[in-house]
Amino acid sequence: MRRTIVATCVLAMGVAASAQESDVTTVTTKTTTIAGDADLMSQLWQFEDATPLDCGKLDLRLGFRWETASAPANLGDSDDDFVLTPALVWGVVEGLELSARVPVWVGDGGDAGALDEGNADTHLGVLWRFMEQGDPWPAMALSGTLRVPTGDNSNKVDAELRLVMTNEYDSGVRSHLNGFVQSVNGNSDPGLRRSRGWWGGGSFWGDDDDEGEGLRHFQWGVVIGADGPLCADGAVRWVADYMHRSSHHYGASNINMLELGWEWEISEVHNLGMSFQIGLDDNEDTANFGAGVMYSLSVG
């Protein structure tokens, strides 16, 4: 009888333990980070994203851009512009990226025309991500750029400071918001006044004259953008953005530009992107249309 009671107690304890184990639910949490697969080539677009290049990685980039010009009739130079831009981008440490690029106007048929002044100036950049994405805050970074007068008949230094915010969603879509200010001091390299990017073009405005169409020494702008996957593995991404900024010269209205395009991560070391721009204004500071392509080879 005693053995029967002991056996019954052991069996009851085993059944209770088994029931407790079956009630345990395994929870798996999936985390995402803004430093994941999506890393756009910043020199190709009007906006930056808060994703510096991975630590120790070096990108060799080559960009080419065509842009229609809209010079005033009295300057007599309204040819389209063609810009070739080699660039280096280096992930120095985690969250910090350095870059250098040299836009070179190859002109219409090899003749850069008025853009001979300032052609081949050096642009030095830094991108520092100081905050990771976390509910409810997006990832945040600061971007700075200096134009160093290394080109033909170039002078003085221009600078830009930009606040960069990027938010990634479960769908793989990311949104971007940039706000920037610029100190424009030299009157050479006028094409790059049209945008912050590696491309450029446009008319030569002559002497700096605040009472007429002289150069604005303080400029500002805002860019909103988004990108997302076009295929299941996210190797190809669509990109879209809209920029509103001050004009580059006194007497011109503010600039509004729309940009559409894509980027393709061909492999871990090869990337290719293409962008198309449409000017939404009818003034001399705004290009009517533009298109650019950029190839990137990653080493390290």
N, C-alpha and C positions, 0 to 999 in steps of 0.2 A: 504493500500500500504506500509506504513512504517513497519507494522508488518511482511509483506511478506519479505521485504528487511532484517530485523533483523534476521528472521528465516533462510533465505538463508545464511547469514554470519556465524551464529552459526553452521549450517550444514557443511559449507565449512571448518571452523576451526576444527571440529571434524574429518572430513575425513583426513585433513592434519596431525593431531596428530596421528591418527591411522596408517597412512603411515609411519611416523617417527618411531613408535614403531616396526613396522614390519621390518624396515631396520636394527635394532640393532641385532648384532650377539654375542652370548655368547661364550667366549673362555675359555676352561678349560685346565689348564696347569698341567701336571703330572710330578712330580719330583721324582727322585730316589736318594738314598744315599748308600754309600759304607757300612754303618752300618746296612743294611737291613737284609734280610733273609739269605744271604750267609755268613757263618762264619765257615771256615774250622778249623779242629783240627790241630793246627800248629805242635804239636809234632809228627804227623804221616807223614809229608811230608818234602821234602828237602828244601822247601821255606816257608817263612812266608807270610801272607797277612796282609794288613793294616787295619784289623778289630779287635780291642780289644774286649774282652768279655764285654757284657752290664754291666753298673754300678750296683753293688750289687749282681751280679750273681756269683755263685761258681760252678765250674765243678770238679767232681771227675772222673778221667780218669784212665783207665787201659789198657796198651798196651802190646802186645806180638809180638816178631819178631824172625824169622828164617833167617839165612844168611849163605851162603857157605863161607868157608875160603880158602885162597890161600897163606898159609905160605910158606916161602922158605923151600926147602927140608932139609937143614942142621939144621933147628930148630925142625923138627920132629913133628910138631903140625899143622895138617891141617883139624881137625874135624870141622863140622858145629857148628855154635854158636846159642844159644837160649837165648833171653833177655826178662825179664819180667820187666815192668816199671809202677809203680803207680805214679800218678801225681795229683797235685792240681793247678787249674787255677782260679784266682779271679779278677773280674772287680772292681777295687778299686773305681775309679771315672770315669766319662765320658772320654773316650779316653785313659785310662791307665789300663794296665793289669799286674798282677804279677803272677808268676808261680814257682813251685818247683816240681822236679821229681828225682827219685832215681832208675836208671837202675841197675838191679840185674841179673847177668849171672847165669843161672841155668845149663848151660853146656850141653854136650852130655851125657844123662843118669845121670844128676845131678852132673857131674864132670866139673867144670869150667876150670880146667887145669891151664895154665899160667895166665889166666885172674883173678886168685885169688887176684892178686895185683890190687888195685884200684876198686875192685868190691864193688858196693853200694856207690859210691861217690854221693854227692848231687849236683844237678844242679839248680841254682837260675836264674830266667829270668824276664825281664821286657819288655813290648811292649808299646810304647807311640806314638799315632797318633798325629802329630803336624800340619797336613794340610788335610782338607777335599777335596774330589774330586770336581773339578770345571773346566770348559772349559778354557784353554786346558790342565790343570794340573791334573795328577792322585792324588789319596789319597797317602799321604806319612807318614811313621812312622820310628822310630828308635827302634831297638831291641838289647838288651844286655843280655849276658849269662855269668855266673860264674860257674866254676866247683870247688867245695869246697872239700878238701881231707878228707872226713869222712869215706872212705872205708878201706879195708884191705891193710896195708902197703902203703898207699897213701901219696903223698907229694906235696907241692906247689899248686898254683892256676892257672887255665887256664881261659882265657877270650875271648869273641867274641863280636864284634860290627857290626851291620848289618843295612844298609839302605834298606827300604822296600817301594816299589811302587806298587799300585794296581789301575787298571782302569776298570770300569764297563760300559758295553755297553747296548743299548736298548734291545738287544736280550736276555739279562741275562747272557751272557758270560763275564768273567772277565779275564784280563791278569795281570801277575805279573812279576816284575823284582826285584831281590835281588842282592846286592853286599856286601861282608863281608870280614873282616880281623880278624885273630885270633892270640892271644899270647899264645903259648903252652910252659909251663915251667916245668911241672912235667913229669916224665917218667913212671908213673903208669897209670892205666886206658887206655891202648893203643887202645882198641877197638873203643872208641869214637873218636879217631883221624880220623877214616875213614869217618865220616860224622858229621854234626852238630846236628843230631837229637837225639831222645831218644833211638834209637836202636844202635847197634854197632857190634862188633865182630872182628875177625881177629887175626893176629899172635902177639906173644910177641917178641919184637925186642931187648930185652936185654939193654945193656948200651948205653947211649947217646954218639954217636961218629960222629962228623961232617965230618970226612974224609971218613967214610964208609956209612952205612945205618942208621946214627943217625937221631934223631928227628929234624925236622925243627921247630925252635922256632917262626918264623913268617910264617903264612899261609894265603891264600886268596882264594876267589872263587866268581863265578857268577852263579846265577840260574835264568832261565826263565821258566815261567809256565802259565797255563791257567786252568780254570774250567768253567763248564756250566751245565745247566739243562738237565736231561735225561727224564723228564716227565713234564706235563703241569703245575703242581703246584710247581715244583722246589725242591721237597722233596729229590729226588735223583740227585746227581751231579757227572759228570765225572771229573777227575782230571788228568793232565799230566804235567810233568816238565822235564827239562834237566839241569844238573849241570856240570860245568867245574871248576875245582879247582886245586890248587897246590897239589903235593904229600905230604904225611905226613912225609916222610923220605928222606934224601939225597940219590941220586943214583937212585930214581924211577921217572918215567915220570908222567906228570900231569894226573889227574883223570877225566874221563868222565862217567857220570851215567845218564841213562834214567829211568823214573818212570811213571807208569800208575796206575790208581785205581779209586775208587769211594767213596762217602760218602752218607749216608742215614739218613735224619732227621726223625726218626721213630715217634716222637712226640715232644712236646715243651721241654721235659726233657730228652729224650733218643736219642742218636746219635751213629751211627756205621759206621766205615770206614775200608777200606782195600787197601793196596798198594802193588805193585810189582815192583821190581827194577832189572835192567839189567846192568851189568858192560860192558862198551864198550872198555876196555883196557885189555891188557894181562900183568899185572905186580902185584907184591906182595902187593901193596897198595890198590888194587881194588877187591872188592868182585865180584864173577861171577854172582850170583843171590841172591835175597833177597825177603822176603815177610813179611808183617806186618798187624796186625789187632788191632783196638783200639775201645773201648767202652767208652762213656761219659754219666754221669748222672749229670744233672744240678739241683741245688737247689738254693733257695733264690729268 
